[in-house]
């Protein structure tokens, strides 16, 4: 009979004796060439593990993110004095003599660990308030995204400033430095359901001394990780409270109640494209609908990407199957639409990106079926069913792309849903043996964008992300 291991992370003490322990590995980062992990047990307790740089390659091969392991023969060490990601008094030091045994993943092991600090307590985390007896514990923080603004320091380093609203009301900025920018998955943010609550881990709290008042601000560290609408109780509760606030504001609007009864859901908050373009900055973070049609597709932009079906990472095809770095030899990826197009109504045109649910609503074909059943495998040649949707008048649920920095090669709007498509949802396109060529008249619509000058830009390759998904920053 197998012996059930019940040793837990909470029992680990500095310089204590190690015991076999079952954990899930949920985060990984590097600092000064050393490798670090955050591990969680089935009780929800977490501990930081350190791997000296000499053993990095060994552990990169042995450990995959989000997998579960039985660990033994590790060293029970003191908690780090800097970049301490949680309040555990101990940490784990691992070397090549540490026993690492892969065990079946189980839902009893959580996928996330957060220890969110309320806005009212952030001032207690400012570096100036810390002493040797009270070492710095990095801060986990959560808020609703209002905007993202890229920038460059005087030394030429790129950063991204994320503007948040706290559930208690105040606004605060989070500055993400260059080393963690690959972890900011812009496409995941744009495709997330509003309101978008983002969880940041392992932040530093500082204070900006302005001319008239001081202002709290947060900044990333090498250990910072980023999660959009994480599936944890506190984030779900926060999203519900933000939704309630929005409803209360709408209810206070004169005539709203009577209008609400008569308008269909897709007609609420309706705008023309001209109105959306005119009020872009003040309406960041809101969702609108507009009646419009696709007029052309943007040449040189992929129309789909692939994701790991077991985690939110990008996935790559290898000789043995598909792999995201954490899950290997998978039979197939998850296919997702990301169609860049020009849309127009009778007031103005603009560029927009249609994400998965919106594209399915537009053409009635799942992305997986488009690629595998109908043979449209070339990511850079637009399938015929998308050309057939040109000129179809539909209602689109849209959000602004989360950047107020102009870039003529970037989409202004993100389309998350499409309603009232006149296309036959069960219709299927022809199944070509090779990529089909668009008809002449619709090809002209596509080529109208081919000679548009590209803005000079810096591209950042995301961690575990292929060229189908990159952050773009205007210079």
Number of C-alpha atoms within 10 A of each C-alpha: 3 4 5 6 11 12 14 19 23 15 10 22 18 15 12 13 11 18 18 17 16 24 29 27 25 19 20 21 16 15 12 8 12 14 20 22 20 24 27 26 23 18 13 18 16 26 24 23 23 22 21 14 16 12 14 19 11 13 15 13 9 11 19 21 19 22 19 24 22 15 18 17 17 20 21 20 19 16 22 19 11 10 19 20 24 25 15 19 15 23 25 24 18 23 18 14 9 13 14 20 13 16 13 7 13 12 7 11 19 19 21 19 18 19 15 15 15 14 18 9 9 17 15 12 18 17 14 11 11 13 9 7 6 9 17 22 20 24 25 22 21 27 27 25 23 21 20 21 15 18 18 15 9 7 6 8 11 18 20 21 18 22 17 21 18 18 18 13 10 11 18 17 20 21 22 24 21 15 15 20 22 17 17 19 20 20 16 16 19 21 22 15 14 18 21 22 27 20 19 23 23 26 26 23 20 17 14 11 10 8 6 6 7 10 13 17 19 24 19 24 19 18 22 26 20 18 19 23 23 16 11 13 9 13 20 14 11 21 22 13 15 22 14 12 13 12 12 11 11 14 13 10 10 9 10 12 12 9 11 14 9 10 11 9 11 18 18 16 13 18 15 18 21 15 13 22 17 11 10 18 15 9 16 18 19 14 19 20 24 23 21 21 21 23 20 25 29 25 19 13 17 19 28 24 22 23 22 22 16 13 13 13 21 22 26 19 16 12 7 10 13 20 23 25 18 16 18 17 13 17 10 17 21 14 20 19 23 26 24 25 24 22 22 23 17 11 10 14 17 18 20 26 28 25 24 23 19 24 24 18 21 28 23 18 19 16 23 18 13 20 16 12 15 18 17 23 16 15 16 15 18 26 22 17 18 19 21 15 19 19 14 15 17 20 20 27 23 25 24 24 23 22 22 15 15 12 17 14 16 19 21 23 24 26 27 22 21 23 18 12 17 13 15 11 13 9 11 15 16 12 14 11 9 11 16 16 11 18 11 9 9 16 15 13 17 20 14 13 16 14 8 12 9 11 13 13 13 13 12 16 17 20 16 17 21 15 12 17 20 19 16 17 22 17 13
